[in-house]
Amino acid sequence: MPILGLDPSLYPRKPAHFFVEQVIRPNILALHPYRCARDDYSEGILLDANENALGHSIEAESELKSVNGEVKSTLELDLHRYPSPTHDDIKARIAKLRGVPGPSHVFLGVGSDEIIDLLMRVCVTPGKEKVLITPPTYGMYSVCAQVNDVGVVKVKLELSGDKGEGEEEGRFSLRVNEVKKAIDADQSIKLIFLCSPGNPTGTLISLKSIRLLLEYENFKGIVVVDEAYIDFAAEGTSAISLVNEFANICVLQTLSKSFGLAAIRLGIAIAHPSLIQILMNTKAPYNISTPTAHLAHLALSPASVSAMQTKVSTLISSRQHLISALQSNPLTQLGLGKIIGGSDANFILVPVLNQETGKPDNTRSQKVYKTLAEHEGVVVRYRGGETGCEGCLRITVGTEEENKYLLKKLEETLTRL
């Protein structure tokens, strides 16, 4: 069955064992997408979408005593009109920034979470088929799977740091052979979710390992690589370089982290046009709001991208300083353990140890977490319940002043506990 709206010349050609029509649920392939009022015409006297022709009713001058320029500019947008259903201008900027051919390779969602949910809905049959995840990993994969009545196969990341044949080396690396075994044992797996850099691990998954899964003939589904933190990693580590080669990969990114725009909820999927078209056919008609689109367009301008890169460089430098401080006296003497995982994101994963046994201690870690939050005004994240993260706190890299305050209060808290 052809994909509605897709140019036949854009059908996938590599890898040879992958057929996108066999991954997508039949009811989705047969879906005639809802055509919204702006699909055909977006200019002129717009009397087609039952909008309020008189405009919005937010009286900024009378209701808001102080309105800054950003708010004023937002109120000047055509808020009484439905937003673009495609936002090709934003997609074009993303395509140029990330090095893919054009907007046909880009999909926009209300955060990456909407895209994760949408991928499950279009690819995985509820009650029958499954996704594969690699704990410890981002929790929304399992949440979306449960919401969609989709089974979850778990293949743990390497927890010991040992290296097996054909495996990556290091803690929290991908056990490629074990993933392949899981695929061989269960042909109902349609999606593999890989978080790189990982959350909460901060560890990159190598392009070599991802390529091995893309080329594995026994897997007929799609590898989803979630790269929310990729801008904090070294150049050349993004799986987007594989999108131009393979049709069975979907890379997720976001404006929440490196761009500092978590509040606008703008997620990105970059993939072969065949999958992008399926997502476009299935999404809500106007999923990205006009204010979000306006801010995203500004954030993707050359000047704003340059500013983002400067801030990322600052955070990477601060990350290294924070790592050094966390791994030195007096914190190590007070029972802060060696940082585990990678340092490729904007956070650090570090265990709190039992001072008598020298082993990670969930009870003490929780006490430190709660004391910092409830008495010291410092909120970090307790991750001790995650696979392989016993006793761990996940600490986001803050400003220089915030990092200094964190270190001071962490030392005081560890001294008391």
C-alpha positions as CSV (number, residue, x, y, z in Angstrom):
1,M,0.0,0.0,0.0
2,P,1.5,3.4,-1.0
3,I,2.2,6.1,1.6
4,L,-0.3,8.9,1.0
5,G,1.4,12.2,0.0
6,L,4.8,10.7,-0.6
7,D,6.5,11.0,-4.0
8,P,7.2,7.4,-5.2
9,S,10.8,8.4,-6.0
10,L,11.4,9.0,-2.3
11,Y,10.7,5.5,-1.2
12,P,13.6,4.0,0.9
13,R,16.4,2.2,-1.0
14,K,18.7,1.3,1.9
15,P,19.0,-1.0,3.8
16,A,17.7,-3.6,1.3
17,H,16.0,-5.6,4.1
18,F,13.9,-2.6,5.2
19,F,10.4,-1.9,3.9
20,V,8.7,1.0,5.7
21,E,5.3,-0.2,4.7
22,Q,5.9,-3.4,6.7
23,V,6.7,-1.3,9.8
24,I,3.7,1.0,9.7
25,R,0.4,-0.3,11.0
26,P,-2.0,-1.1,8.1
27,N,-4.7,1.2,9.5
28,I,-2.2,4.1,9.5
29,L,-1.1,3.4,6.0
30,A,-4.8,3.5,4.9
31,L,-5.4,6.7,6.8
32,H,-6.5,9.7,4.8
33,P,-5.1,12.6,6.9
34,Y,-7.3,15.4,8.2
35,R,-7.0,18.3,5.8
36,C,-7.0,21.5,7.8
37,A,-8.0,24.9,6.5
38,R,-4.5,26.1,5.9
39,D,-3.3,23.1,3.9
40,D,-4.4,24.7,0.6
41,Y,-4.4,28.4,1.2
42,S,-2.8,30.6,3.9
43,E,-3.1,34.1,2.4
44,G,-5.9,36.4,1.5
45,I,-9.2,37.1,3.3
46,L,-9.3,34.0,5.4
47,L,-13.0,33.0,6.0
48,D,-12.5,29.3,5.9
49,A,-11.5,28.1,9.4
50,N,-14.2,29.7,11.7
51,E,-11.6,31.9,13.4
52,N,-12.3,35.1,15.2
53,A,-11.9,37.8,12.5
54,L,-11.6,40.6,15.1
55,G,-8.4,39.2,16.6
56,H,-7.4,38.2,20.1
57,S,-8.8,39.9,23.2
58,I,-5.7,40.3,25.4
59,E,-5.6,44.0,26.4
60,A,-2.0,44.3,27.1
61,E,-1.9,47.9,28.0
62,S,-4.9,47.9,30.4
63,E,-4.5,44.5,31.9
64,L,-0.7,44.2,32.2
65,K,1.1,47.0,34.0
66,S,4.4,46.0,32.6
67,V,4.7,44.2,29.2
68,N,8.2,43.5,28.0
69,G,9.2,43.5,24.3
70,E,8.9,39.7,23.9
71,V,5.4,39.6,25.2
72,K,4.4,42.6,23.0
73,S,5.9,40.9,19.9
74,T,3.9,37.8,20.7
75,L,0.6,39.7,21.1
76,E,1.3,41.2,17.7
77,L,1.2,37.8,16.0
78,D,-1.9,36.6,14.3
79,L,-3.1,34.7,17.3
80,H,-6.7,34.6,16.0
81,R,-5.5,32.5,13.0
82,Y,-4.6,28.9,13.2
83,P,-0.9,28.2,12.8
84,S,0.8,26.7,9.8
85,P,0.3,22.9,9.6
86,T,3.8,22.4,8.2
87,H,6.1,25.2,9.4
88,D,8.4,24.6,6.4
89,D,10.5,27.7,7.2
90,I,11.5,26.3,10.6
91,K,12.2,22.8,9.1
92,A,14.4,24.4,6.4
93,R,16.5,26.1,9.1
94,I,16.8,22.8,11.0
95,A,17.7,20.9,7.9
96,K,20.5,23.4,7.1
97,L,21.8,23.3,10.7
98,R,21.8,19.5,11.0
99,G,23.0,18.8,7.4
100,V,20.0,16.9,5.9
101,P,18.7,17.6,2.4
102,G,15.6,19.6,3.3
103,P,12.3,20.1,5.1
104,S,11.0,16.7,3.8
105,H,13.4,15.1,6.3
106,V,12.1,17.0,9.3
107,F,9.1,16.7,11.6
108,L,8.1,18.9,14.5
109,G,6.3,17.8,17.6
110,V,5.1,19.2,20.9
111,G,8.3,18.2,22.6
112,S,10.1,14.9,21.8
113,D,7.5,13.2,23.9
114,E,4.8,13.8,21.3
115,I,7.0,12.2,18.7
116,I,7.8,9.2,20.9
117,D,4.1,8.6,21.4
118,L,3.3,9.1,17.7
119,L,6.0,6.7,16.6
120,M,4.5,4.0,18.8
121,R,1.0,4.7,17.6
122,V,1.9,4.5,13.9
123,C,4.3,1.6,14.1
124,V,3.4,-0.8,17.0
125,T,0.1,-2.7,17.2
126,P,-1.4,-2.4,20.7
127,G,-1.5,-5.7,22.6
128,K,0.5,-7.5,19.9
129,E,3.8,-5.8,19.2
130,K,6.7,-4.4,21.2
131,V,9.4,-1.9,21.6
132,L,12.9,-2.4,22.9
133,I,14.6,-0.1,25.4
134,T,18.0,-0.2,27.1
135,P,17.9,0.6,30.8
136,P,18.9,2.8,32.4
137,T,17.2,5.2,30.0
138,Y,14.6,7.9,29.6
139,G,11.4,7.0,31.4
140,M,8.9,8.2,28.8
141,Y,9.6,5.3,26.5
142,S,8.0,2.9,29.0
143,V,5.3,5.4,29.9
144,C,4.2,5.8,26.3
145,A,4.4,2.1,25.8
146,Q,2.0,1.5,28.7
147,V,-0.4,4.2,27.5
148,N,-0.5,2.6,24.1
149,D,-0.7,-1.0,25.4
150,V,2.6,-1.9,23.8
151,G,5.0,-4.5,25.2
152,V,8.5,-3.5,26.3
153,V,11.6,-5.7,25.9
154,K,14.5,-4.6,28.1
155,V,18.2,-5.1,27.2
156,K,20.3,-3.5,29.9
157,L,23.2,-1.3,29.0
158,E,26.6,-2.7,30.1
159,L,26.8,-2.2,33.8
160,S,30.1,-3.6,34.7
161,G,32.3,-2.0,32.1
162,D,33.4,-5.4,30.8
163,K,33.7,-5.9,27.0
164,G,32.3,-8.9,25.2
165,E,32.9,-9.9,21.6
166,G,31.4,-7.3,19.3
167,E,30.6,-5.0,22.2
168,E,31.5,-1.5,23.0
169,E,33.8,-0.9,26.0
170,G,32.8,0.9,29.1
171,R,30.0,1.3,31.6
172,F,26.6,2.1,30.1
173,S,27.7,1.2,26.6
174,L,25.3,-0.7,24.3
175,R,25.4,-4.5,24.3
176,V,24.8,-4.9,20.6
177,N,24.9,-8.7,20.6
178,E,22.3,-8.9,23.4
179,V,20.0,-6.5,21.4
180,K,20.4,-8.8,18.4
181,K,19.6,-11.8,20.5
182,A,16.4,-10.1,21.7
183,I,15.4,-9.3,18.1
184,D,16.0,-12.9,17.1
185,A,13.9,-14.1,20.0
186,D,11.0,-11.8,19.4
187,Q,10.0,-10.8,15.9
188,S,7.2,-8.5,17.2
189,I,9.8,-5.8,18.1
190,K,9.1,-2.8,15.9
191,L,11.1,0.1,17.5
192,I,14.4,0.2,19.3
193,F,14.8,3.3,21.5
194,L,18.4,4.4,22.1
195,C,19.2,7.5,24.2
196,S,22.5,9.1,23.2
197,P,23.9,10.8,25.2
198,G,21.9,8.7,27.7
199,N,19.6,10.0,30.4
200,P,20.6,9.5,33.2
201,T,23.9,8.1,32.1
202,G,25.4,10.9,30.0
203,T,27.0,8.3,27.8
204,L,27.2,8.4,24.0
205,I,26.3,5.3,22.0
206,S,28.8,4.9,19.2
207,L,27.8,5.3,15.6
208,K,29.4,1.9,14.9
209,S,26.9,0.2,17.3
210,I,23.9,2.1,15.8
211,R,25.1,1.1,12.3
212,L,25.3,-2.6,13.3
213,L,21.6,-2.5,14.3
214,L,20.6,-0.6,11.1
215,E,22.3,-3.2,9.0
216,Y,21.0,-6.2,10.9
217,E,18.8,-8.0,8.5
218,N,16.7,-9.8,11.1
219,F,15.4,-6.4,12.4
220,K,12.7,-5.1,10.1
221,G,11.8,-2.1,12.3
222,I,13.1,1.4,13.1
223,V,16.0,2.4,15.3
224,V,15.0,5.6,17.2
225,V,18.0,7.6,18.5
226,D,17.1,10.2,21.1
227,E,19.7,13.0,21.0
228,A,18.2,15.6,23.3
229,Y,21.7,16.4,24.7
230,I,23.8,15.9,21.5
231,D,25.0,19.5,21.4
232,F,26.9,19.0,24.6
233,A,28.9,16.1,23.1
234,A,31.8,16.2,20.7
235,E,31.4,17.0,17.0
236,G,30.8,14.1,14.7
237,T,28.9,12.0,17.2
238,S,25.3,12.6,16.1
239,A,23.5,9.8,14.4
240,I,22.0,12.3,11.9
241,S,25.0,11.4,9.7
242,L,23.3,8.1,9.2
243,V,19.9,9.5,8.2
244,N,21.2,10.3,4.7
245,E,22.3,6.7,4.3
246,F,19.6,4.6,6.0
247,A,15.8,4.8,6.0
248,N,15.3,2.7,9.1
249,I,16.6,5.4,11.6
250,C,14.8,8.2,13.2
251,V,16.8,10.8,15.2
252,L,15.0,12.9,17.9
253,Q,16.3,16.3,18.9
254,T,14.8,19.2,20.8
255,L,15.1,23.0,21.4
256,S,14.7,22.3,25.2
257,K,18.4,21.7,26.2
258,S,21.2,23.4,24.2
259,F,18.8,26.1,22.9
260,G,17.5,26.8,26.4
261,L,13.8,26.7,25.2
262,A,12.3,24.0,27.3
263,A,9.1,26.2,27.9
264,I,8.1,26.3,24.2
265,R,7.9,22.5,23.8
266,L,9.4,22.0,20.4
267,G,10.7,18.5,19.5
268,I,12.3,17.4,16.3
269,A,12.4,14.2,14.3
270,I,14.9,13.8,11.5
271,A,14.4,10.8,9.3
272,H,13.8,9.5,5.7
273,P,10.9,11.4,4.0
274,S,8.8,8.2,4.0
275,L,8.6,8.1,7.8
276,I,8.3,11.9,8.0
277,Q,5.3,11.7,5.7
278,I,3.6,9.1,7.8
279,L,4.1,11.3,10.9
280,M,2.7,14.3,9.0
281,N,-0.3,12.2,7.9
282,T,-1.1,11.2,11.5
283,K,-0.3,14.2,13.7
284,A,-2.9,16.7,14.9
285,P,-3.6,19.4,12.3
286,Y,-2.1,22.3,14.2
287,N,0.2,20.7,16.7
288,I,2.8,23.5,16.8
289,S,1.4,26.9,18.1
290,T,2.2,30.2,16.5
291,P,4.1,31.6,19.5
292,T,6.2,28.4,19.7
293,A,6.9,28.6,16.0
294,H,7.8,32.3,16.2
295,L,10.3,31.7,19.0
296,A,11.7,28.6,17.3
297,H,12.2,30.5,14.0
298,L,14.1,33.2,15.9
299,A,16.2,30.6,17.8
300,L,17.3,29.0,14.6
301,S,18.6,32.2,13.0
302,P,22.4,32.3,12.4
303,A,22.9,34.8,15.2
304,S,20.9,32.8,17.7
305,V,22.6,29.5,16.7
306,S,25.9,31.2,17.3
307,A,24.8,32.4,20.7
308,M,23.6,28.9,21.6
309,Q,27.0,27.5,20.6
310,T,28.7,30.0,22.8
311,K,26.5,29.1,25.8
312,V,27.1,25.4,25.2
313,S,30.8,25.9,25.2
314,T,30.5,27.8,28.5
315,L,28.4,24.9,30.0
316,I,30.9,22.3,28.8
317,S,33.7,24.2,30.5
318,S,31.6,24.5,33.7
319,R,30.9,20.8,33.5
320,Q,34.5,20.0,33.6
321,H,35.1,22.3,36.5
322,L,32.2,20.8,38.4
323,I,33.4,17.3,37.7
324,S,36.8,18.2,39.1
325,A,35.3,19.7,42.2
326,L,33.0,16.7,42.8
327,Q,35.9,14.3,42.5
328,S,38.2,16.1,44.9
329,N,38.5,16.5,48.7
330,P,36.6,17.1,50.9
331,L,33.6,15.7,49.0
332,T,35.3,12.3,48.3
333,Q,36.3,12.0,51.9
334,L,32.7,12.7,52.9
335,G,31.4,9.8,50.8
336,L,30.8,11.1,47.3
337,G,31.7,8.4,44.9
338,K,33.4,8.3,41.5
339,I,31.3,9.8,38.7
340,I,29.8,7.0,36.6
341,G,28.7,7.1,33.0
342,G,29.9,9.6,30.4
343,S,30.3,13.3,30.5
344,D,28.6,14.1,27.2
345,A,25.5,15.9,28.4
346,N,24.8,18.9,30.6
347,F,24.6,16.8,33.8
348,I,26.7,14.6,35.9
349,L,25.7,11.2,37.5
350,V,27.5,10.6,40.8
351,P,26.8,8.1,43.7
352,V,26.6,8.8,47.4
353,L,28.4,6.2,49.3
354,N,27.9,4.5,52.7
355,Q,30.9,5.7,54.7
356,E,31.3,2.4,56.5
357,T,31.1,0.1,53.5
358,G,32.2,2.4,50.8
359,K,29.4,1.2,48.5
360,P,26.5,3.2,46.9
361,D,23.8,3.9,49.4
362,N,20.3,4.6,48.3
363,T,19.1,5.6,51.8
364,R,21.9,8.1,52.3
365,S,21.5,9.4,48.8
366,Q,17.8,10.1,49.3
367,K,18.5,11.9,52.5
368,V,21.1,14.1,50.8
369,Y,18.6,14.8,47.9
370,K,15.7,15.7,50.3
371,T,17.9,17.8,52.6
372,L,19.3,19.8,49.7
373,A,15.8,20.4,48.3
374,E,13.9,21.0,51.5
375,H,16.5,22.9,53.6
376,E,19.2,24.3,51.3
377,G,17.2,25.4,48.2
378,V,19.1,23.2,45.9
379,V,17.2,20.7,43.7
380,V,19.0,17.8,42.1
381,R,17.5,14.5,40.9
382,Y,17.6,11.2,42.8
383,R,18.2,8.4,40.4
384,G,19.1,5.5,42.7
385,G,16.1,3.5,41.6
386,E,17.3,3.3,38.0
387,T,19.1,0.2,36.7
388,G,22.8,0.4,37.5
389,C,22.5,3.8,39.3
390,E,22.4,2.7,42.9
391,G,22.9,5.7,45.3
392,C,23.1,8.1,42.4
393,L,22.3,11.8,42.2
394,R,21.9,13.4,38.8
395,I,23.2,17.0,38.9
396,T,22.6,19.5,36.1
397,V,25.4,21.9,35.3
398,G,24.3,25.4,36.5
399,T,25.7,28.8,36.3
400,E,29.1,29.5,38.0
401,E,27.3,30.9,41.0
402,E,24.8,28.0,41.2
403,N,27.6,25.4,41.0
404,K,29.6,27.1,43.8
405,Y,26.5,27.2,46.0
406,L,25.7,23.5,45.2
407,L,29.2,22.4,46.1
408,K,29.1,24.3,49.4
409,K,25.7,23.0,50.4
410,L,26.6,19.4,49.3
411,E,29.7,19.5,51.5
412,E,27.7,20.7,54.5
413,T,24.9,18.1,53.9
414,L,27.4,15.2,53.5
415,T,29.1,16.3,56.7
416,R,25.8,16.1,58.7
417,L,24.6,12.9,57.1
